[in-house]
């Protein structure tokens, strides 16, 4: 895989995934529909801060799991959307690069074949992570289902982008060995002769 394909493929894959993530989280209502806001957010935040003095993941065996990530001045973290988006793009670049490098070790597929392979992989990994959280920590079933579908679609789109670029810039070379080596001449004629008639 040449350096140009590696660079452009990484960028294309990362921004395809980021585009889907933006659409999924900003335009579609399904993520917010699976979560609830605190009735009194000020009281809830003060209580959590009092019992969670440091940022981290807190739990109670009676069914509480809380990710605490306050800033020192306790500002509204929606004001930090820009830096978080930059970090997400950085993460997506790493993901796209790793997958693009991994595609070199895969049998060559059609563009839709890559999309399907990425979707199946993302679906399986999402089941392993999000459904495990549902099982062990009680994450809501609706939230879990949205996360699994979201990841599956996002990675299918990235597979489509990466597969399209790979097949366009580095077309598969068809050789006799690609589909297996064909036997020349078939079986010897004596192999098919009725028993007792062979010389």
C-alpha positions as YAML, in Angstrom:
chain: A
units: angstrom
residues:
- id: 1
  name: UNK
  ca: [0.00, 0.00, 0.00]
- id: 2
  name: UNK
  ca: [1.56, 3.27, -1.07]
- id: 3
  name: UNK
  ca: [1.92, 6.29, 1.19]
- id: 4
  name: UNK
  ca: [-0.61, 8.39, -0.74]
- id: 5
  name: UNK
  ca: [-3.32, 5.77, -0.42]
- id: 6
  name: UNK
  ca: [-2.49, 5.33, 3.25]
- id: 7
  name: UNK
  ca: [-2.78, 9.06, 3.92]
- id: 8
  name: UNK
  ca: [-5.91, 9.73, 1.88]
- id: 9
  name: UNK
  ca: [-7.54, 6.50, 3.00]
- id: 10
  name: UNK
  ca: [-6.94, 7.32, 6.66]
- id: 11
  name: UNK
  ca: [-8.42, 10.79, 6.22]
- id: 12
  name: UNK
  ca: [-11.38, 9.51, 4.20]
- id: 13
  name: UNK
  ca: [-12.16, 6.74, 6.67]
- id: 14
  name: UNK
  ca: [-11.82, 8.99, 9.71]
- id: 15
  name: UNK
  ca: [-14.01, 11.78, 8.35]
- id: 16
  name: UNK
  ca: [-16.61, 9.33, 7.01]
- id: 17
  name: UNK
  ca: [-16.94, 7.89, 10.51]
- id: 18
  name: UNK
  ca: [-16.91, 11.36, 12.08]
- id: 19
  name: UNK
  ca: [-19.58, 12.54, 9.66]
- id: 20
  name: UNK
  ca: [-21.82, 9.66, 10.67]
- id: 21
  name: UNK
  ca: [-21.14, 10.27, 14.38]
- id: 22
  name: UNK
  ca: [-22.07, 13.94, 13.97]
- id: 23
  name: UNK
  ca: [-25.27, 13.09, 12.13]
- id: 24
  name: UNK
  ca: [-26.15, 10.36, 14.59]
- id: 25
  name: UNK
  ca: [-25.61, 12.48, 17.69]
- id: 26
  name: UNK
  ca: [-26.62, 15.95, 16.50]
- id: 27
  name: UNK
  ca: [-29.40, 15.36, 13.99]
- id: 28
  name: UNK
  ca: [-31.02, 12.06, 14.95]
- id: 29
  name: UNK
  ca: [-33.05, 11.96, 18.18]
- id: 30
  name: UNK
  ca: [-32.35, 8.35, 19.08]
- id: 31
  name: UNK
  ca: [-29.45, 8.86, 21.53]
- id: 32
  name: UNK
  ca: [-31.22, 11.49, 23.64]
- id: 33
  name: UNK
  ca: [-34.42, 9.46, 23.57]
- id: 34
  name: UNK
  ca: [-32.69, 6.71, 25.56]
- id: 35
  name: UNK
  ca: [-31.42, 9.01, 28.37]
- id: 36
  name: UNK
  ca: [-33.13, 11.12, 31.02]
- id: 37
  name: UNK
  ca: [-32.15, 14.47, 32.50]
- id: 38
  name: UNK
  ca: [-32.13, 14.98, 36.27]
- id: 39
  name: UNK
  ca: [-35.30, 16.77, 37.46]
- id: 40
  name: UNK
  ca: [-33.11, 19.10, 39.56]
- id: 41
  name: UNK
  ca: [-29.67, 19.09, 37.93]
- id: 42
  name: UNK
  ca: [-28.14, 21.57, 40.39]
- id: 43
  name: UNK
  ca: [-29.04, 19.45, 43.41]
- id: 44
  name: UNK
  ca: [-27.96, 16.26, 41.65]
- id: 45
  name: UNK
  ca: [-24.57, 17.70, 40.64]
- id: 46
  name: UNK
  ca: [-23.92, 19.02, 44.16]
- id: 47
  name: UNK
  ca: [-24.78, 15.66, 45.69]
- id: 48
  name: UNK
  ca: [-22.60, 13.75, 43.21]
- id: 49
  name: UNK
  ca: [-19.69, 16.13, 43.75]
- id: 50
  name: UNK
  ca: [-20.00, 15.66, 47.51]
- id: 51
  name: UNK
  ca: [-19.83, 11.87, 47.19]
- id: 52
  name: UNK
  ca: [-17.40, 11.73, 44.26]
- id: 53
  name: UNK
  ca: [-14.51, 14.05, 45.20]
- id: 54
  name: UNK
  ca: [-12.38, 12.95, 42.24]
- id: 55
  name: UNK
  ca: [-13.29, 12.30, 38.63]
- id: 56
  name: UNK
  ca: [-13.66, 8.66, 37.75]
- id: 57
  name: UNK
  ca: [-16.13, 5.81, 37.50]
- id: 58
  name: UNK
  ca: [-18.23, 5.19, 40.60]
- id: 59
  name: UNK
  ca: [-20.59, 2.34, 41.36]
- id: 60
  name: UNK
  ca: [-22.79, 0.82, 44.02]
- id: 61
  name: UNK
  ca: [-23.93, -2.78, 44.02]
- id: 62
  name: UNK
  ca: [-27.53, -1.63, 44.44]
- id: 63
  name: UNK
  ca: [-27.54, -0.57, 40.83]
- id: 64
  name: UNK
  ca: [-25.69, 2.72, 40.42]
- id: 65
  name: UNK
  ca: [-22.98, 3.40, 37.84]
- id: 66
  name: UNK
  ca: [-21.80, 6.98, 37.41]
- id: 67
  name: UNK
  ca: [-19.07, 8.45, 35.20]
- id: 68
  name: UNK
  ca: [-17.90, 11.63, 36.89]
- id: 69
  name: UNK
  ca: [-15.91, 14.13, 34.82]
- id: 70
  name: UNK
  ca: [-16.27, 17.59, 36.31]
- id: 71
  name: UNK
  ca: [-13.99, 20.46, 35.31]
- id: 72
  name: UNK
  ca: [-12.28, 22.32, 38.20]
- id: 73
  name: UNK
  ca: [-14.68, 25.25, 37.80]
- id: 74
  name: UNK
  ca: [-17.71, 22.96, 37.24]
- id: 75
  name: UNK
  ca: [-18.62, 24.60, 33.91]
- id: 76
  name: UNK
  ca: [-21.21, 23.28, 31.48]
- id: 77
  name: UNK
  ca: [-19.23, 20.75, 29.42]
- id: 78
  name: UNK
  ca: [-21.26, 21.49, 26.30]
- id: 79
  name: UNK
  ca: [-19.07, 24.60, 26.07]
- id: 80
  name: UNK
  ca: [-16.11, 22.25, 25.52]
- id: 81
  name: UNK
  ca: [-17.66, 20.65, 22.45]
- id: 82
  name: UNK
  ca: [-14.91, 21.95, 20.14]
- id: 83
  name: UNK
  ca: [-11.96, 20.31, 21.94]
- id: 84
  name: UNK
  ca: [-13.91, 17.08, 22.39]
- id: 85
  name: UNK
  ca: [-14.70, 16.96, 18.66]
- id: 86
  name: UNK
  ca: [-11.01, 17.48, 17.85]
- id: 87
  name: UNK
  ca: [-10.10, 14.56, 20.12]
- id: 88
  name: UNK
  ca: [-12.77, 12.42, 18.47]
- id: 89
  name: UNK
  ca: [-11.37, 13.17, 15.02]
- id: 90
  name: UNK
  ca: [-7.93, 12.18, 16.33]
- id: 91
  name: UNK
  ca: [-9.34, 8.91, 17.63]
- id: 92
  name: UNK
  ca: [-11.09, 8.25, 14.32]
- id: 93
  name: UNK
  ca: [-7.83, 8.85, 12.44]
- id: 94
  name: UNK
  ca: [-6.13, 6.17, 14.53]
- id: 95
  name: UNK
  ca: [-9.06, 3.77, 14.02]
- id: 96
  name: UNK
  ca: [-9.09, 4.34, 10.25]
- id: 97
  name: UNK
  ca: [-5.31, 3.87, 10.00]
- id: 98
  name: UNK
  ca: [-5.38, 0.62, 11.98]
- id: 99
  name: UNK
  ca: [-8.23, -0.77, 9.89]
- id: 100
  name: UNK
  ca: [-6.62, 0.33, 6.63]
- id: 101
  name: UNK
  ca: [-3.40, -1.45, 7.60]
- id: 102
  name: UNK
  ca: [-5.43, -4.50, 8.58]
- id: 103
  name: UNK
  ca: [-7.10, -4.54, 5.16]
- id: 104
  name: UNK
  ca: [-3.71, -5.38, 3.67]
- id: 105
  name: UNK
  ca: [-3.86, -8.74, 5.44]
- id: 106
  name: UNK
  ca: [-7.41, -9.53, 4.32]
- id: 107
  name: UNK
  ca: [-8.40, -11.29, 1.12]
- id: 108
  name: UNK
  ca: [-9.36, -8.66, -1.43]
- id: 109
  name: UNK
  ca: [-13.08, -7.91, -1.40]
- id: 110
  name: UNK
  ca: [-15.50, -5.83, -3.37]
- id: 111
  name: UNK
  ca: [-16.32, -2.39, -1.99]
- id: 112
  name: UNK
  ca: [-19.60, -3.65, -0.55]
- id: 113
  name: UNK
  ca: [-17.74, -6.69, 0.75]
- id: 114
  name: UNK
  ca: [-15.52, -4.43, 2.85]
- id: 115
  name: UNK
  ca: [-18.57, -2.54, 4.11]
- id: 116
  name: UNK
  ca: [-20.20, -5.81, 5.15]
- id: 117
  name: UNK
  ca: [-17.01, -7.09, 6.80]
- id: 118
  name: UNK
  ca: [-16.64, -3.86, 8.80]
- id: 119
  name: UNK
  ca: [-20.31, -3.93, 9.77]
- id: 120
  name: UNK
  ca: [-20.12, -7.53, 10.99]
- id: 121
  name: UNK
  ca: [-16.96, -6.78, 12.97]
- id: 122
  name: UNK
  ca: [-18.46, -3.66, 14.55]
- id: 123
  name: UNK
  ca: [-21.69, -5.50, 15.35]
- id: 124
  name: UNK
  ca: [-19.83, -8.32, 17.11]
- id: 125
  name: UNK
  ca: [-17.57, -5.97, 19.09]
- id: 126
  name: UNK
  ca: [-20.55, -3.79, 20.03]
- id: 127
  name: UNK
  ca: [-22.41, -6.83, 21.32]
- id: 128
  name: UNK
  ca: [-19.37, -7.77, 23.37]
- id: 129
  name: UNK
  ca: [-19.08, -4.31, 24.95]
- id: 130
  name: UNK
  ca: [-22.50, -2.64, 25.08]
- id: 131
  name: UNK
  ca: [-24.57, -5.75, 25.74]
- id: 132
  name: UNK
  ca: [-22.07, -6.75, 28.42]
- id: 133
  name: UNK
  ca: [-22.69, -3.38, 30.07]
- id: 134
  name: UNK
  ca: [-26.43, -4.05, 29.89]
- id: 135
  name: UNK
  ca: [-25.90, -7.45, 31.48]
- id: 136
  name: UNK
  ca: [-23.48, -6.49, 34.25]
- id: 137
  name: UNK
  ca: [-24.23, -2.85, 34.98]
- id: 138
  name: UNK
  ca: [-27.86, -2.49, 34.02]
- id: 139
  name: UNK
  ca: [-27.48, -0.08, 31.11]
- id: 140
  name: UNK
  ca: [-30.91, 0.49, 29.53]
- id: 141
  name: UNK
  ca: [-31.83, -1.94, 26.76]
- id: 142
  name: UNK
  ca: [-32.92, 0.89, 24.42]
- id: 143
  name: UNK
  ca: [-29.64, 2.76, 24.95]
- id: 144
  name: UNK
  ca: [-27.71, -0.46, 24.34]
- id: 145
  name: UNK
  ca: [-29.58, -1.20, 21.10]
- id: 146
  name: UNK
  ca: [-28.98, 2.32, 19.78]
- id: 147
  name: UNK
  ca: [-25.25, 2.08, 20.49]
- id: 148
  name: UNK
  ca: [-24.95, -1.27, 18.70]
- id: 149
  name: UNK
  ca: [-26.84, -0.08, 15.62]
- id: 150
  name: UNK
  ca: [-24.99, 3.25, 15.61]
- id: 151
  name: UNK
  ca: [-21.55, 1.60, 15.61]
- id: 152
  name: UNK
  ca: [-22.57, -0.96, 13.01]
- id: 153
  name: UNK
  ca: [-23.77, 1.72, 10.58]
- id: 154
  name: UNK
  ca: [-20.76, 3.96, 11.19]
- id: 155
  name: UNK
  ca: [-18.24, 1.22, 10.52]
- id: 156
  name: UNK
  ca: [-20.16, -0.04, 7.49]
- id: 157
  name: UNK
  ca: [-19.90, 3.45, 5.98]
- id: 158
  name: UNK
  ca: [-16.19, 3.61, 6.79]
- id: 159
  name: UNK
  ca: [-15.69, 0.18, 5.18]
- id: 160
  name: UNK
  ca: [-17.49, 1.46, 2.11]
- id: 161
  name: UNK
  ca: [-15.18, 4.50, 1.90]
- id: 162
  name: UNK
  ca: [-11.97, 2.57, 2.53]
- id: 163
  name: UNK
  ca: [-12.97, -0.31, 0.26]
- id: 164
  name: UNK
  ca: [-13.86, 2.08, -2.54]
- id: 165
  name: UNK
  ca: [-10.51, 3.83, -2.33]
- id: 166
  name: UNK
  ca: [-8.54, 0.61, -2.06]
- id: 167
  name: UNK
  ca: [-10.25, -0.95, -5.06]
- id: 168
  name: UNK
  ca: [-9.93, 2.22, -7.12]
- id: 169
  name: UNK
  ca: [-6.25, 2.94, -6.44]
- id: 170
  name: UNK
  ca: [-4.96, -0.55, -5.90]
- id: 171
  name: UNK
  ca: [-7.10, -2.86, -8.02]
- id: 172
  name: UNK
  ca: [-6.97, -6.56, -7.36]
- id: 173
  name: UNK
  ca: [-4.64, -8.46, -9.64]
- id: 174
  name: UNK
  ca: [-6.31, -11.61, -10.89]
- id: 175
  name: UNK
  ca: [-4.02, -14.59, -11.25]
- id: 176
  name: UNK
  ca: [-4.56, -18.28, -11.82]
- id: 177
  name: UNK
  ca: [-3.75, -18.84, -8.16]
- id: 178
  name: UNK
  ca: [-6.36, -16.40, -6.88]
- id: 179
  name: UNK
  ca: [-9.27, -18.78, -7.18]
- id: 180
  name: UNK
  ca: [-7.17, -21.91, -6.71]
- id: 181
  name: UNK
  ca: [-5.05, -23.80, -9.20]
- id: 182
  name: UNK
  ca: [-7.07, -25.78, -11.71]
- id: 183
  name: UNK
  ca: [-5.97, -29.33, -12.38]
- id: 184
  name: UNK
  ca: [-4.87, -29.84, -15.94]
- id: 185
  name: UNK
  ca: [-6.24, -32.79, -17.90]
- id: 186
  name: UNK
  ca: [-8.55, -34.19, -15.25]
- id: 187
  name: UNK
  ca: [-8.24, -37.70, -13.83]
- id: 188
  name: UNK
  ca: [-6.43, -40.51, -15.68]
- id: 189
  name: UNK
  ca: [-8.85, -42.44, -17.89]
- id: 190
  name: UNK
  ca: [-8.24, -45.69, -16.00]
- id: 191
  name: UNK
  ca: [-9.60, -44.13, -12.80]
- id: 192
  name: UNK
  ca: [-13.05, -43.91, -14.30]
- id: 193
  name: UNK
  ca: [-13.09, -47.33, -15.97]
- id: 194
  name: UNK
  ca: [-15.36, -50.05, -14.52]
- id: 195
  name: UNK
  ca: [-13.63, -52.56, -12.25]
- id: 196
  name: UNK
  ca: [-12.21, -55.53, -14.17]
- id: 197
  name: UNK
  ca: [-11.73, -53.57, -17.40]
- id: 198
  name: UNK
  ca: [-8.47, -51.84, -16.46]
- id: 199
  name: UNK
  ca: [-5.32, -52.98, -18.29]
...
